[in-house]
Amino acid sequence: MDQLILAADQAHESPNPLVPNVWEMGVVLVGFLVLLFIVVKFVVPMFEKTYAERAEAIEGGIAKAEKAQAEATAALEEYKQQLTDARTEANRIREEARAEGAQILAELKEKAAAEAARITEQAHVQIEAERQAAVVSLRSEVGSLATTLAGRIVGESLDDDARASRVVDRFLADLENQSAGAAQ
């Protein structure tokens, strides 16, 4: 029993561990309130400010990205339109070049035909002139031969120019009539 009393005396002298000390609770409560005041007054606004800045930066970045995406899409559409326009223009130029080439070719053919006709006409004129010169030359030669031959056949001299000319003309006319009759 002595031990029981001794244990009971010791129990009254030592505080109960389940009952908190009031002074400790007050100091802890004051420290907690000071810490809470510091956190609420200084730390939370800094976190809020940082959060707002980051949210703004993210939203601004998203807006910038959307704007850049819209600009890129517009640029792509513009590029596609320019490419389509360039292809259309190239086709138009190609068709114009073909048409111009065909026109130039037709003009060259026309010029060549005209030049060929001119050369042919010139050749005909030259041939006709040479034929006329040959006819004149042949008339004079045939005339002199004919007068010489006629003079030998007739037995008289045909030195008279007027008479010789008449004989030659009649002879050549007969030759032309014979060749025209043979050609028909």
Secondary structure, DSSP 8 states (H G I E B T S, - for coil): -HHHHHHHHHHHHS--TTS--HHHHHHHHHHHHHHHHHIIIIIHHHHHHHHHHHHHHHHHHHHHHHHHHHHHHHHHHHHHHHHHHHHHHHHHHHHHHHHHHHHHHHHHHHHHHHHHHHHHHHHHHHHHHHHHHHHHHHHHHHHHHHHHHHHHHHSS----HHHHHHHHHHHHHHHHHHHHHHH-
